[in-house]
Amino acid sequence: MRFTIFQESRVGKRRTNQDRVAYSYTRDALLLVLADGMGGHLYGEVAAQISVQFIAQSFQQEARPKVTDPILFLSRVLSNAHHAILDYAFDKHLADIPRTTIVACLVQDGIAHWAHAGDSRLYLIRRGKLAAQTRDHSRVQLMLDQGLLDAESAAIHPGRNRIFSCLGGSHPPQIEFSRGTPLANGDVIAICSDGVWGPLDTDALVHTLADGRVMDRVPQLMNEAEALGGAQCDNMSLIAMTWHDDHQEDTPDTVSTRTMPADAFTTQMEGFGRNKRDQEDLSEDEIERAIREINAAIHKFK
């Protein structure tokens, strides 16, 4: 495989960053995953961390060097991540179960498969145009589908962040799966939280990423979203990957997996408790305890 990939997550104007984003790859498979946590002090961040960490670690264990069945893998790991959040809430005696959106994309054999729950989005950009996009699991999207809102009204609707599917919470997630999509040279897959797509126009986002220079374009889009978000700027996360044909010449930013051992993997994932505006939100002891509890919840479903 050959691809260029870049990810970034910012706290915005919030006290803590409840977004989580990661990627992991082996010689023959690539995983991208993003979660946007929802909940009170700490717990939305925990839900997102459990989800991304569980999915990434499952990929590391099963992709040797690729998974047996991409859709079965995505179905199982998203379901198990949901149950790991529930188990965490049960052990902590939480009255309100933490929740998180999720988008996970698995690429192997040159084919992309993705699954999502909530309103974090995946975009597939091909030859400068939007080729595919996930559909938000939100009340506003339902109203758009029913003709009760237009796009302009939806952008400012007070209920635009109310979602009906997520991992965690009191109801089983309604996970939506894509069809397997063969990738062509120059295709861009971008996954982002609503802190990015909310302030930005979709056409502008697609146009900016169309040239595939994700190392430059991801920070550019993050800067634009942060500026437009102003004093109410939400957490923002964006990961973008440009797919390259194997016969293309390598560049300094290109990842080539040709020489990787079959049992090796590389993962980029930020740890729990980082990227906070106010370091007094959690003490070091609280962070360490939360990490132990997260790892315990994940371990039960391995």
C-alpha positions, 0 to 999 in steps of 0.5 A, a space after each residue: 500500500 501507498 498513501 499519505 496521511 495526516 491527523 490533527 485534533 484541537 480543543 478549541 474554546 472548550 476546557 477539555 478535548 472529548 474528540 479522539 482520532 487515530 490511524 493504524 496500518 500493517 503491510 496490507 491494511 489501514 484503519 482510520 477511526 474518529 470519535 466525538 465524546 458526549 457527556 459530563 465532566 470527563 466521561 465523554 472523553 472516556 467514551 471516545 477513548 474507549 472506542 478509539 483505543 478498543 478499535 485500534 487495538 483490535 485491528 493491531 491484533 487481527 490484521 496479520 497483515 489484514 483482517 479476514 472480513 472487513 465488514 464483520 470486523 467493523 461490526 464486531 469492534 463497534 459493537 464491542 466498543 459500545 458494550 465496553 462503555 456500558 461496562 465502564 458505566 456499570 462499574 462506576 455506577 454512573 446514572 448517565 452512560 457516556 456516549 460518543 459518535 464513531 466513524 471507522 474506515 478500513 482499507 485493504 486490497 485497495 477497497 475502503 469499507 466504513 461504518 459510523 454512528 452519529 454525526 461525525 462524518 466521512 467524505 470520499 473525494 475523487 477528482 476534485 468532487 465529492 464521491 461519497 459522504 456519510 449521512 448524519 444520524 441526527 434529528 436535523 438530518 431527518 428533518 432535511 430528508 423529510 423536506 421540513 428544513 433546507 440546508 440554510 435553516 439546518 445550519 443554525 437549527 438549535 437541535 443540530 447536535 441532537 443525534 439518535 445513534 451513538 456508542 454508549 448511552 441507553 439504546 443500542 447503536 444504529 450502525 450504518 455500513 458502506 459498500 466496499 468502495 475500490 479506491 483510485 489513485 489520488 482519492 482522498 478519504 477525510 473523517 472529521 467531527 462536527 467541530 470541523 464540518 459545522 463551521 465549514 461549507 462542504 464545498 469548500 472542504 472538498 475543494 481544499 482537500 481535492 489536491 490531496 496535499 493532506 499534510 498542508 490542507 488538514 492544518 489549513 482547514 483546522 485553522 479556518 474552522 477554528 476562526 469561524 467557530 470563534 468564541 464558541 469553537 468546539 473540539 475539532 478533529 480531522 484525519 485525511 488520507 490520500 491513496 496512491 497507486 503502487 507504481 507511483 514514485 515515493 515522496 518524503 510524505 508518502 507511507 509505503 508498506 511494501 517492506 513491512 513484516 507481515 506481523 508489524 503495525 504502526 499506530 498514531 493515537 494520542 493518549 488520554 488526558 492530553 490536549 486540555 486548556 485547563 490542566 486543573 480539570 484532572 489531577 495526575 492521579 485522576 488521569 492515571 486512575 481513568 487510564 486504568 479503568 479504561 484499560 480494564 473496560 477494554 480488556 473484558 471484551 478482548 
